[in-house]
Every structure is written in C-alpha cells, then in structure tokens.
C-alpha cells in the first residue's frame, strides 16, 4: 500500500532515468528534508546520502550560507541575462574565480544550466570552431563507451550507454565511441595497466586513421567515469592518448561534471588523472547543487574565432535565457568561497585513504568482483563468479536488489547498468560517517548474498 504522496506521485510524474514499471509498484522514496550528509523521508526516517544526491551535493544539506547567498541575490536581482551586452556582477565574479582555479589556461567562461547543456555547447563550439577555421569536414566527435555526458540530443549522442541510444535513434551520425578504459573488463589476461593503456592509445590512433583525421574534431572523456560505473582509467591512460589527439589536432574536452570541485581530492579531476584538455565542462558541485548551473571553459583560439565570426555576422548565436542565472552564480560564488575557506578539497584528499581502504576491503565479499575508486568516489562490480568475472543475468537485478537492501539499512547508494553500484558521498562526510556508510553497505551485500541463496 503506497503512502498518499507516493500514490499521487505515480499518478502524476515521469521520473528521469527510472524503471517506471517498478516505481509504479514500489512507489518512490519521498524525501522531505536534509541535514549534513543525511536526508529524511516523510516519516522522518534518516538515510546517509551516499551519492551526494546525484554526485553533486558536495557541501551536504542545509548549508545556511548557500541559502543566504540565494536569498540575498533573489532579493537584489532575481533575474537578469547576459544577452546582447547585458551583464551582472555574480556572473562576472564567478567567471573570474573559475578562471583562477581552472587547471588549464582559460580565456572565457560560458554558463549553462546543466551538464547536458554544457556538453551540448561543447559539441556546437567544436563545430563552430572548425567552420570558423575553414575546416568544415572536421566535425566527428569521439567519446568513450560507458562514458556519460548527458541527455540532450547531442550530449546523449556523446554518452556511451545503451539506455541513451536504443529507442532514441541515437547517436547522431558523426558521434563515435572508443573503447572504455576499464582494465578489469577490457584487459587481456596478464596485461598490465600500462600495457593496456598503450594498446588503447594505439587502437585510438588506428580508429582515427580509419575515420580520416581530417574529419575528427574532438575527443571527450570524464577523468574518472561516473555513471558508467565509477571506472578509474588504467595507469598511463591519459598520458598515452593525449599525444594521439595532439598529432591529429583534435580538441580534447574533459567532462568535469562529476570530478570537478574536489571529488578526486583535487580541484579538478584533470589534475588527479594527468589530463591536459583544451576545455572543461562543469556543473553539479559548482553550486553544491543548490541551484542548477553548468558551463564550459573557452580557450583563447576558440574565443578569437568567436570574435572574428561576430565581426563578420554580428552575433554569437548560442545561449539560453538562464545562461549565467544570477541566483545560481551567486550560490556558486559562495560555494567556491566555502571550498577555499574550509579547505574542502584538501579535506577530501585527507579522507580519501580511509574511504578507499574501506572500499577496497569490500573486494573480499563473495559478490564483489572489483572495488575501485579514487578520492571520495567508488564503484563496486557485482559478479556471480570472481574467477571468470561472470555476471548475473541482468534480469535478476542483483545490484538493484543490493541498493534496495542498502536503503532498508538507511543508506542511499546508486545502482548502475552492468550490475554496478556507485558511491559518491558529500565531500563534507566525517570519518565516522564513512564507517557508517561502509558498515551499512557491507550488511546490504550480505543480505543480497542471502537473497541469492534462497
Ligand atoms: N556529464 C557527466 C560526467 C555527468 O555525470 C552528468 C550527469 O550525471 C552530465 C554530464 C549531465 O549533467 P546534467 O544531468 O546536469 O545534465
């Protein structure tokens, strides 16, 4: 019997990324409030939020300073836009701060309202750049299988997960996918991480050659893959592929939507993973998700092309009503101030060894084939047989069942396709809360193993 709110929900809402048939039966988990790393349902039951919402509430819930920043900006100038030469101080100040903390040279910042829009913008800017440079054939974009970049038509085309393609007539032509850099699944027997990286780089080179380098414009990758399963690339991966991209003058975009702002114990994932991209996409933790905000960094040659085109045709024809929304920018400014003042990124780096130790220990569990992570992100790969890495029939829904058991234990973690479970707590999680998270997850895995035996 569903609660009143749950019953009203299933009669009225389409849930994003959800098994709609299942949620109709079980009803959704209706949350009412949050505090620190805890969220509470409508019966007042607490859950440790082991996913920072959707990889985003890095500063936890009920941060009064972020609320105040939004309230002040709402009262002062709740809306203005950046079209046709208008501006406002929150957008200017935020862009200045982002330029300061970015790990690469940034000429300008362009704001969006989400990560999907940020990556959609990256696609358009890549095409725009090559048109401006008189290279109209150089348009193809290479992403990675299991990479996640969003759900707009272009960003879903970048995404390398079947759920984003089947039924949707995607990817669009010209969106290509290279191998997923997952050593556990992709390496040959006895192949070291470094050798696997070198092989992937050689395969990427051959792939670009086959496609014709004059037609390949950009490559996009997450420093650590989130929705694909918290997949950490093998040692030397980015060092091996970057010269290949440089050889063919391919624009390299780092999707920092999850990894940005401290997740890997560095300001950006690029720093932790040795990535030297031309441009970054960001969203989520830039406001600790208190307001929707995303964006992309624009490198100097691209900005020069924009200027030239504007001189010729009069307008840079891209942007939405909410690009640089003042309330979202004001909240982001405050969030970045807190990250700096409270040493949130350094704190994440200090807590990471404890988090990763507890995560690695789960690899001993009979159901866990691989436990992997870096910083405060982690993933588990559920297997039926550790030696052969064989997985359960996807219809059995083993990881989904484990996530449901975790919820029963008062822990929110996320089930991902391929029987994977993701962990991504708020960066402000305390060491004893890390222990609570893993104790509860361990019990959920035990209950799952019992359920399988029955
Ligand atoms: N890129 C990455 C790496 C993501 O994880 C996500 C969302 O989870 C996106 C892009 C899309 O962001 P949004 O859901 O804000 O559109």
Boltz pocket constraint, residues with backbone or C-beta under 6 A from the ligand:
constraints:
  - pocket:
      binder: B
      contacts: [[A, 54], [A, 55], [A, 113], [A, 114], [A, 115], [A, 116], [A, 117], [A, 119], [A, 148], [A, 149], [A, 150], [A, 151], [A, 222], [A, 226], [A, 227], [A, 255], [A, 256], [A, 257], [A, 258], [A, 283], [A, 284], [A, 294]]
      max_distance: 6.0
